[in-house]
Amino acid sequence: MSENVNSGLVRLVEENAKAIAGLERAVAELRKSIAGLRLIVEENSRAIAELKERSEENLKAIAELRKSIAELRPIVEENSKAIAKLKERSEENLRATIELRASLEAERELRRGEVGRLEGRIVEVELLMSLRDWCSAHGLHVERLPRDPYRADAVVEGEALVALVEVAKTGSEADVRQLVEAARIYETLRGDKPNALVLYIYAEKPPEELVRECSKHGIIVDNSPKRIARRLAELEEELRAT
């Protein structure tokens, strides 16, 4: 019986020894794990400290930026006001420039128109003088007429002939209508009904359309004072013969 007890105790001691050895290994592994965790915790602590330091630096930088922005805000507002005033002045200057340009262009056009009218009157006088010289050779008299109220440039008269003359650069339907109206006005003012109407153009040969329009109203259209004078002289002879 004592042998059985001894063998049981031996097994129990051996089992306890094994259990103790297992615990020692587990403790060693835990110590190893704790050491590894300690390194990780230390690294994390250092990283947290660095992040905290950086955060503090960033907070300081943000605070300085806010301070700078606060200091710049009045300057920006003043610049904005100055820019708004400059924009307003620029718009005023632009409007003034546009108005001045329009005024200068209008004045230029006005002067150009005056020069053009003056040149036209000079050409008209020269043409009427040429027509007068050719008409005089046929015993016909040329009298210049004021545009207001006669609306014609001249009248060519003989013993029986009364011919109104309109001088135009190229001639148009408007000139034809004006001659017809001028004949009515002349008859009203002087009591003599014109028996001939002349459209004296000087820029080029009269176009066919103008010739057809004049023929409808019995108007003589030509760009040669010589031919006009000859035609009026023939008409004077025809009128004297009737």
C-alpha positions as CSV (number, residue, x, y, z in Angstrom):
1,M,0.0,0.0,0.0
2,S,2.8,2.4,0.8
3,E,4.2,1.8,-2.7
4,N,0.9,2.8,-4.3
5,V,0.9,6.0,-2.3
6,N,4.4,6.8,-3.2
7,S,3.7,6.2,-6.9
8,G,0.7,8.5,-6.7
9,L,2.7,11.2,-5.1
10,V,5.4,10.9,-7.8
11,R,2.8,11.3,-10.5
12,L,1.2,14.3,-8.8
13,V,4.7,15.9,-8.4
14,E,5.4,15.3,-12.0
15,E,2.1,16.7,-13.1
16,N,2.6,19.8,-10.9
17,A,6.1,20.1,-12.3
18,K,4.8,20.0,-15.8
19,A,2.1,22.5,-15.0
20,I,4.6,24.8,-13.4
21,A,6.9,24.5,-16.4
22,G,3.9,25.4,-18.7
23,L,3.1,28.4,-16.5
24,E,6.7,29.5,-16.6
25,R,6.7,29.3,-20.5
26,A,3.4,31.2,-20.6
27,V,4.8,33.9,-18.3
28,A,7.9,34.1,-20.4
29,E,5.8,34.6,-23.5
30,L,3.6,37.2,-21.7
31,R,6.8,39.0,-20.6
32,K,8.0,38.9,-24.2
33,S,4.7,40.2,-25.5
34,I,4.6,42.9,-22.9
35,A,8.1,44.0,-23.9
36,G,7.0,44.2,-27.5
37,L,3.9,46.1,-26.5
38,R,6.1,48.4,-24.4
39,L,8.1,49.2,-27.5
40,I,5.0,49.9,-29.6
41,V,3.6,52.1,-26.7
42,E,6.8,54.0,-26.6
43,E,6.8,54.5,-30.3
44,N,3.2,55.6,-30.2
45,S,3.9,57.9,-27.4
46,R,6.7,59.5,-29.3
47,A,4.5,59.8,-32.4
48,I,1.7,61.4,-30.3
49,A,4.2,63.8,-28.8
50,E,5.4,64.8,-32.2
51,L,1.8,65.2,-33.5
52,K,1.0,67.2,-30.4
53,E,4.0,69.4,-31.1
54,R,3.1,69.8,-34.7
55,S,-0.5,70.5,-33.8
56,E,0.6,73.3,-31.4
57,E,2.8,74.7,-34.2
58,N,-0.1,74.5,-36.6
59,L,-2.3,76.2,-34.1
60,K,0.2,78.9,-33.7
61,A,0.5,79.3,-37.5
62,I,-3.3,79.5,-37.9
63,A,-3.4,82.1,-35.1
64,E,-0.8,84.1,-36.9
65,L,-2.6,83.8,-40.2
66,R,-5.9,84.9,-38.6
67,K,-4.1,87.9,-37.1
68,S,-2.6,88.7,-40.5
69,I,-6.0,88.3,-42.2
70,A,-7.5,90.6,-39.6
71,E,-4.8,93.2,-40.2
72,L,-5.2,92.9,-44.0
73,R,-9.0,93.1,-44.0
74,P,-9.1,96.9,-43.5
75,I,-6.5,97.3,-46.3
76,V,-8.5,95.0,-48.6
77,E,-11.7,96.9,-47.9
78,E,-9.9,100.2,-48.6
79,N,-8.5,98.8,-51.8
80,S,-11.9,97.5,-52.8
81,K,-13.3,101.0,-52.3
82,A,-10.5,102.5,-54.3
83,I,-11.0,100.0,-57.1
84,A,-14.7,100.7,-57.1
85,K,-14.0,104.5,-57.4
86,L,-11.4,103.8,-60.2
87,K,-14.0,101.7,-62.0
88,E,-16.6,104.4,-61.7
89,R,-14.1,107.0,-63.0
90,S,-13.0,104.6,-65.8
91,E,-16.7,104.2,-66.8
92,E,-17.2,108.0,-66.7
93,N,-14.0,108.5,-68.8
94,L,-15.2,105.8,-71.2
95,R,-18.6,107.5,-71.6
96,A,-16.9,110.8,-72.1
97,T,-14.5,109.4,-74.6
98,I,-17.4,107.8,-76.5
99,E,-19.3,111.1,-76.5
100,L,-16.3,113.0,-77.6
101,R,-15.6,110.5,-80.4
102,A,-19.2,110.7,-81.5
103,S,-19.0,114.5,-81.4
104,L,-15.8,114.6,-83.4
105,E,-17.2,112.1,-85.9
106,A,-20.4,114.2,-86.2
107,E,-18.3,117.4,-86.7
108,R,-16.1,115.6,-89.2
109,E,-19.2,114.4,-91.1
110,L,-20.7,117.9,-90.9
111,R,-17.5,119.5,-92.3
112,R,-17.3,116.8,-94.9
113,G,-20.9,117.4,-95.9
114,E,-20.2,121.2,-96.0
115,V,-17.2,120.7,-98.2
116,G,-19.1,118.3,-100.4
117,R,-22.0,120.8,-100.7
118,L,-19.5,123.6,-101.5
119,E,-17.8,121.5,-104.1
120,G,-21.2,120.6,-105.6
121,R,-22.2,124.2,-105.8
122,I,-18.8,125.1,-107.4
123,V,-19.3,122.3,-110.0
124,E,-22.9,123.5,-110.5
125,V,-21.8,127.0,-111.2
126,E,-19.1,125.9,-113.6
127,L,-21.6,123.7,-115.5
128,L,-24.2,126.4,-115.7
129,M,-21.5,128.9,-117.0
130,S,-20.6,126.3,-119.7
131,L,-24.2,125.9,-120.6
132,R,-24.7,129.7,-120.7
133,D,-21.8,130.0,-123.1
134,W,-23.3,127.4,-125.5
135,C,-26.8,128.8,-125.2
136,S,-25.6,132.3,-125.8
137,A,-24.2,131.1,-129.1
138,H,-27.8,130.2,-130.1
139,G,-29.3,133.5,-128.8
140,L,-30.7,131.9,-125.6
141,H,-30.4,133.4,-122.1
142,V,-29.5,131.4,-119.0
143,E,-30.6,132.7,-115.6
144,R,-29.7,131.0,-112.3
145,L,-32.6,130.4,-110.0
146,P,-32.5,130.2,-106.2
147,R,-33.2,126.7,-104.9
148,D,-35.8,128.1,-102.6
149,P,-38.5,128.4,-103.8
150,Y,-38.0,127.3,-107.4
151,R,-36.4,123.9,-106.7
152,A,-34.5,124.2,-110.0
153,D,-31.0,125.5,-110.8
154,A,-31.6,127.7,-113.8
155,V,-34.1,128.7,-116.6
156,V,-33.1,129.0,-120.2
157,E,-35.2,131.6,-122.1
158,G,-35.6,132.6,-125.7
159,E,-38.4,134.4,-127.5
160,A,-40.7,131.4,-127.1
161,L,-38.7,129.0,-125.0
162,V,-38.9,128.6,-121.3
163,A,-36.8,125.7,-120.1
164,L,-36.0,124.7,-116.5
165,V,-32.7,123.1,-115.8
166,E,-31.8,120.8,-112.9
167,V,-28.0,120.0,-112.5
168,A,-27.3,116.6,-110.9
169,K,-24.3,114.4,-110.6
170,T,-25.8,111.1,-111.8
171,G,-29.6,111.8,-111.9
172,S,-32.4,109.8,-110.3
173,E,-36.1,109.5,-110.2
174,A,-36.1,112.0,-107.3
175,D,-34.5,114.6,-109.7
176,V,-37.2,113.8,-112.3
177,R,-40.0,114.4,-109.7
178,Q,-38.3,117.6,-108.5
179,L,-38.1,119.0,-112.1
180,V,-41.8,118.3,-112.6
181,E,-42.6,120.0,-109.3
182,A,-40.3,122.9,-110.2
183,A,-42.3,123.5,-113.4
184,R,-45.5,123.8,-111.4
185,I,-43.8,126.2,-108.9
186,Y,-42.3,128.3,-111.7
187,E,-45.6,128.7,-113.4
188,T,-47.2,129.7,-110.1
189,L,-44.6,132.3,-109.3
190,R,-43.9,133.8,-112.8
191,G,-47.0,133.0,-114.7
192,D,-45.2,131.3,-117.6
193,K,-45.5,127.5,-118.0
194,P,-42.2,125.9,-118.9
195,N,-42.3,124.2,-122.3
196,A,-39.1,122.2,-121.7
197,L,-37.4,120.5,-118.8
198,V,-33.7,119.6,-118.7
199,L,-31.8,117.2,-116.4
200,Y,-28.2,118.2,-116.9
201,I,-25.9,115.4,-115.4
202,Y,-22.2,115.5,-115.3
203,A,-20.8,112.3,-113.7
204,E,-21.3,109.9,-116.6
205,K,-23.5,109.0,-119.5
206,P,-27.2,108.8,-118.4
207,P,-28.3,105.2,-117.7
208,E,-31.0,103.8,-119.8
209,E,-33.4,103.6,-116.9
210,L,-33.0,107.3,-116.3
211,V,-33.5,108.1,-120.0
212,R,-36.7,106.0,-120.0
213,E,-38.0,107.8,-116.9
214,C,-37.2,111.2,-118.3
215,S,-38.9,110.4,-121.7
216,K,-42.2,109.7,-119.8
217,H,-42.2,113.3,-118.7
218,G,-40.7,114.8,-121.8
219,I,-37.5,115.7,-120.0
220,I,-34.3,116.3,-121.9
221,V,-31.4,114.4,-120.2
222,D,-27.8,114.7,-121.2
223,N,-24.3,115.3,-119.9
224,S,-23.2,117.6,-122.7
225,P,-23.9,121.3,-122.5
226,K,-23.3,121.6,-126.2
227,R,-25.9,119.0,-127.1
228,I,-28.4,120.5,-124.5
229,A,-27.9,124.0,-126.0
230,R,-28.4,122.7,-129.6
231,R,-31.6,120.8,-128.6
232,L,-33.0,123.8,-126.9
233,A,-32.2,126.0,-129.9
234,E,-34.0,123.5,-132.1
235,L,-37.0,123.6,-129.7
236,E,-36.9,127.4,-129.8
237,E,-37.2,127.4,-133.6
238,E,-40.0,124.9,-133.5
239,L,-41.9,127.0,-130.9
240,R,-41.4,130.2,-132.9
241,A,-42.6,128.5,-136.1
242,T,-45.9,127.5,-134.5
